[in-house]
């Protein structure tokens, strides 16, 4: 029985490592590139930013808060990150328009 338990444990660890390193490439792209760089990579330019987050998430609420012209602050990291991401996306969009 010890051998089977060890094999199961090794299998679970291997699956976890694989899952960790094989995340969705689009989410990696979103986190590593600015908003305008994403659109340029897709062959599109100067598209007004839209909220990319799931409704009900802190990031989504923060994005909406920033979109309404509010200052990015609060007690939630995800809310602040969403708000700051909106500000960055808007800045990139305005830079794109002024090229």
N, C-alpha and C positions, 0 to 999 in steps of 0.2 A: 504494500500500500504506500509506503514512503516514496517509492519510485514514481508512482502515478501522481501523487500530490506534487512532487517536485516538477514533473513534466507540465502539469497544469499551471503551476506558478510561473514557470519559465515562459510558457505560452502566453499567459496574461501580461507578463512584463514585456515580451516582444511585441504583442499587439498594442500595448500602451505607447511604447517607443515609436512604433510605426505610425500610429494615429497622431502623435504629437508632431512628427516631422512631415506628415503628408496633409497639411491643412489645405483648404481651398485656396488656389492661387489668386483669385480675385480679391479675397480679403487681404492677402499679403500685399497685393498691388495697391489697394486703397490705403493701407497704413504706411507704405513706403514712398508713395509719390504724392505730389500736390494734386489738387483737383484739376488744374489745367493740364498737367502732364498726363493725367489719366485720359482726358479727352483727346489730346494729341496722339496718344498711343493707340486710341481707337479710331483715328482718322477724322475726328470731329474737333471743331474749334469753337470757342466762345459760346458755350451753351450755359444758360443761366443755371446756377446750382440748385439742386433739389435735395431734399432730405433723404439720405440713403439708409437711414436706420429704421429698425422695426418699431411700429407704433407701440407705445407703452413703455419703451425703454428709456432710461435716463439720458442716453445720447440723443434720442429722438426729441425729447422734451427740451434739452439744452439747445439743440439746433433750432427748434421753433422759437425759443426764447431769444436767441441771438438774431434770428431773422426779423423779429419784431423790433429790433434796435436797442435791446436791453444790454446792460453791462453783464459780462460773464463772471458770475460769482455764485457762491452757494456752498452747501455742505457735502454735495455729491460729486465725486470725481468724474463719473460718467456724464453727469449733467454739464459740468464745466468743460469737459473734453468735447462734447457735442456742440456747445456754444462756440468754443474756440475754433472747432473745425469749420463751422459756418463762416466765421469771420475770415478764416484763411481761404475758404472756397470763394467767398465774395471778393476778396482782394485779388485772387488769381483770375477770376472772371473779369474784373475791372481792368487788370493789366492786359489781359487778352484782348479786350475791346479797344484798348488804347494803343495797340501795336501798329 
